[in-house]
Amino acid sequence: MKKKFFFLNFFLILLSVFFFSLKIWLFRYFGNVDLDQLLIFFNFGFKGLLDAEDYVIKKFYQICILLPMLISIILTVLLKYLRINDKITILSSSIFFLTSITYLSIQLDFNNTYFTQSSNDYFKTNYKRPILNSNKSSQKDLLIVYLESFEENYLETYELKKDVLTDISFENLKSKKINYFEQTKYNNYTIGGIVSSQCGIPQKKIGILDTRLMFNKNIKRKHTKLFFGLKNFLPNAICLSDILKFNGYKNFFIHSIGSKFQAMDVFLEDHNYEIVFDKNYFIKNGYKNLNSWGNGVNDVQLFNKAKNLIDELKDKNQRFNLSILTTDTHAPGYIDQSCPFKNLDVSSLEISVKCTALSLNYFINHIYKKYGDTISIVIIGDHLYPLENNEKKQRYIYNRIITKKKLNRNKITHYDLFPSLLHLVNLDYGNHLGLGHSFLSKKIDVDYDLYLNELKNNIKKESKYYYEFWN
């Protein structure tokens, strides 16, 4: 085999094996990923991906770098040893390469992407922009708990024991729930679910991977710092925390991973989260046993920190919005060594769910017993558990809402939380806000099934109006 054919053949085989390996790695650690989601992850930039779980990064190195290199060297040397005709060898490698591209394309669902064209601009027609104004009503504090990968279908889908979710039914607190909390596009990963629930709009890919924006001279790109990550995160969107800050609240966020992951730090800073407790905080303050996803503290320590913080804020009569993001129930399940269930002979997922449920139960009951209805409490999964591959099952995101207010609708998406969260603290910015419709409103101003169908069909399509959120 001639030298140039040898290297060309090696390169084709290497790329082919890489694409097959990439799909294996993506599904194993992130579940079903479409093209948009993959591009969004790259949009976070180099810094925005570094704070991922070390184990996941290590596996990427092993599965997508080392393994393809090893297989490619073996196959290329074998073909040279067999002395197969150079042209036949290159043809075979080219077919292998095209097969791998096709396989990855099918798995990433190239048809269901942001490149889909539209004759009308869904965002321009359906987005309701908040108008900042002070509200003199009797306001409440807000506590939001985002539970990693939590869904109502844990028992059925993953065959967990029936008592796993008993601790977080909160029936003793007369909690309420939405039976049909649906996951829509752009909300199957953590930052996507947080952005949609607090801003009423999705986080779509934008920046270095958005060629329409890159070559449009009429659009200023203030948000980009390209390779090293987003400079701003939806800077022209008015979100929950912006409205609450305007009304005298202080915004806090507690989580256990590095804030740079998925550009979380940029989003929080741009939208008036004044104090963030993340992995760096816990490390600097001497916390041990960093056993959770991303090498952070376990969920029970997040809840303990939140409990102390709420006590401090209540003592100061400071109105607050506190969001907590857990991580222990991220696949495959991270076990808190202080949990009484750590030695059960069941899957790590089941143990992590039960441990998080127990510590959450203690936390919520403590807060409610001490402060009652002065705090509106919302507990939701950030998205469905990602490693379930049966799309035919009806699966819904876990949610419990502890409030005396009546819920007036039994079906929602993440976008509906934006106006609903404001209603829960007695701030009325209208039933329709962002792309969402409040489930607390007594007035029915939308055919919700029709709205939901239109949202699903149009949310992925191109929108020039959407660029305005980034200018």
Beta strands, then each sheet from edge to edge (+ up, - down):
strand 1: 141-147
strand 2: 180-181
strand 3: 250-255
strand 4: 275-277
strand 5: 320-325
strand 6: 375-381
strand 7: 399-402
strand 8: 411-412
strand 9: 432-433
strand 10: 436-437
sheet 1: 4+ 3+ 5+ 1+ 6+ 7-
sheet 2: 2+ 8+
sheet 3: 9+ 10-
end
